[in-house]
Amino acid sequence: MIAVGDKAPEFDLPAAGGGRVSAALLRGRRYALYFYPKADTSGCTVQAQGVQENLAALEKAGITVIGVSPDPVKKLDAFAKKFGLTFPLASDADQSLAQAYDAWVEKSMYGRKYMGMERSTFLVSADGTVEAIWRKVKPAEHAALLLKAA
């Protein structure tokens, strides 16, 4: 299980808008990876809008925010456009990054067990170590947690 103080896992993922996000491009900067289950669902929309509304303050505090979901890039493009999201949304289609951060977990709904993305956030320091971890984040509280940590 990844813990505060651990070296953050390396990654290089495709992102909405045709770009890429990677640990190498973020080296030397603080960043927050937030994992969410599915673009354009009610909870994920509330969470993303909270980040967008607080993006200037987060950037001023020196935190780059990246949303990560298992959705394909095409769906992330539509989500970003629909809600005017200007921060990077990365596609972890094979869940490799989520697995590295222990965010790909067994879930249960109506008695059925399945694997899915745990709504969780990881703050990584400029030196590449995990600075803070929030698991089972409530969508409406997410941006406030990041701002407080900043």
C-alpha positions as CSV (number, residue, x, y, z in Angstrom):
1,M,0.0,0.0,0.0
2,I,1.4,3.4,-1.0
3,A,2.1,5.7,2.0
4,V,3.1,9.2,2.8
5,G,6.8,9.5,2.2
6,D,7.0,6.9,-0.6
7,K,8.4,7.8,-4.0
8,A,5.5,8.6,-6.3
9,P,5.0,6.1,-9.1
10,E,6.2,7.2,-12.6
11,F,3.5,7.6,-15.2
12,D,2.9,8.9,-18.7
13,L,-0.7,9.0,-19.8
14,P,-2.7,10.4,-22.7
15,A,-4.9,13.4,-21.7
16,A,-7.9,15.3,-23.0
17,G,-7.1,17.7,-25.7
18,G,-4.5,15.4,-27.4
19,G,-1.8,16.0,-24.8
20,R,0.0,13.8,-22.4
21,V,0.7,14.1,-18.6
22,S,3.7,12.5,-17.0
23,A,5.7,12.5,-13.8
24,A,8.7,13.5,-15.8
25,L,6.9,16.7,-17.1
26,L,5.9,17.5,-13.5
27,R,9.3,17.0,-11.9
28,G,10.2,19.9,-9.6
29,R,6.6,20.9,-9.1
30,R,3.9,19.9,-6.5
31,Y,1.0,18.1,-8.1
32,A,-2.2,16.4,-7.1
33,L,-3.4,13.3,-8.8
34,Y,-7.1,12.7,-8.2
35,F,-8.6,9.4,-9.2
36,Y,-12.3,9.4,-10.1
37,P,-14.6,6.6,-11.3
38,K,-16.3,7.9,-14.4
39,A,-16.4,11.2,-16.3
40,D,-19.8,13.0,-16.6
41,T,-21.5,11.3,-13.7
42,S,-23.0,13.4,-10.9
43,G,-20.3,12.9,-8.2
44,C,-17.4,13.2,-10.7
45,T,-18.9,16.3,-12.2
46,V,-19.2,18.0,-8.7
47,Q,-15.6,17.0,-7.9
48,A,-14.3,18.4,-11.2
49,Q,-16.3,21.6,-11.0
50,G,-14.9,22.1,-7.5
51,V,-11.4,21.8,-8.8
52,Q,-12.1,24.1,-11.7
53,E,-13.7,26.8,-9.4
54,N,-10.6,26.7,-7.2
55,L,-8.0,26.2,-9.9
56,A,-6.5,29.7,-9.8
57,A,-6.0,29.4,-6.0
58,L,-4.5,26.0,-6.3
59,E,-2.1,27.1,-9.1
60,K,-1.2,30.2,-7.0
61,A,-0.3,27.8,-4.2
62,G,1.9,25.9,-6.5
63,I,-0.2,22.8,-7.0
64,T,-0.9,21.4,-10.5
65,V,-4.1,19.2,-10.5
66,I,-4.6,16.2,-12.7
67,G,-7.8,14.2,-12.8
68,V,-7.3,10.5,-13.6
69,S,-10.1,8.0,-14.7
70,P,-10.3,4.8,-16.7
71,D,-12.3,6.6,-19.4
72,P,-11.0,6.8,-22.9
73,V,-9.6,10.2,-24.1
74,K,-12.6,10.8,-26.3
75,K,-14.9,10.7,-23.3
76,L,-12.5,13.0,-21.3
77,D,-12.5,15.5,-24.2
78,A,-16.4,15.6,-24.1
79,F,-16.4,15.9,-20.3
80,A,-13.9,18.8,-20.3
81,K,-15.7,20.6,-23.1
82,K,-19.2,20.2,-21.6
83,F,-18.1,21.6,-18.2
84,G,-15.3,24.0,-19.3
85,L,-12.6,22.1,-17.4
86,T,-9.1,23.5,-18.2
87,F,-7.0,21.3,-16.0
88,P,-5.6,18.0,-17.4
89,L,-7.8,14.9,-17.4
90,A,-5.7,11.8,-18.0
91,S,-6.9,8.4,-19.3
92,D,-5.7,5.4,-17.3
93,A,-7.5,3.0,-19.5
94,D,-5.5,-0.1,-18.3
95,Q,-5.7,1.1,-14.7
96,S,-1.9,0.8,-14.3
97,L,-1.5,4.1,-12.5
98,A,-4.5,3.5,-10.3
99,Q,-3.1,0.1,-9.4
100,A,0.3,1.7,-8.6
101,Y,-1.5,4.1,-6.2
102,D,-3.7,1.4,-4.8
103,A,-6.8,3.3,-6.1
104,W,-8.1,0.3,-8.2
105,V,-10.1,-1.6,-5.6
106,E,-12.8,-4.1,-5.1
107,K,-16.2,-2.4,-4.8
108,S,-19.7,-3.8,-4.1
109,M,-23.0,-2.5,-5.3
110,Y,-26.3,-4.3,-4.7
111,G,-24.4,-7.4,-3.6
112,R,-22.3,-7.6,-6.8
113,K,-18.5,-7.3,-6.4
114,Y,-16.4,-5.7,-9.1
115,M,-13.2,-3.8,-9.6
116,G,-13.3,0.0,-9.9
117,M,-11.7,3.3,-9.2
118,E,-11.6,4.5,-5.6
119,R,-12.2,8.2,-5.4
120,S,-8.9,9.2,-3.9
121,T,-6.3,12.0,-4.1
122,F,-2.5,12.0,-3.8
123,L,-0.5,15.1,-3.3
124,V,3.1,14.7,-4.6
125,S,5.9,17.1,-3.5
126,A,8.3,18.8,-5.8
127,D,10.9,16.2,-4.9
128,G,8.6,13.4,-6.1
129,T,7.5,11.9,-2.8
130,V,3.9,11.4,-1.7
131,E,3.1,14.3,0.6
132,A,-0.5,13.5,1.5
133,I,-3.2,10.9,0.8
134,W,-7.0,11.2,0.9
135,R,-9.1,8.1,0.3
136,K,-12.8,7.8,-0.3
137,V,-13.0,11.6,-0.9
138,K,-16.4,13.2,-0.9
139,P,-16.8,15.0,-4.2
140,A,-18.0,18.3,-2.7
141,E,-15.2,18.4,-0.2
142,H,-12.3,17.6,-2.6
143,A,-11.2,21.1,-3.6
144,A,-11.3,22.3,0.1
145,L,-9.0,19.4,1.1
146,L,-6.5,20.5,-1.6
147,L,-6.6,24.1,-0.7
148,K,-6.1,23.4,3.0
149,A,-3.0,21.2,2.1
150,A,-1.7,24.0,-0.1
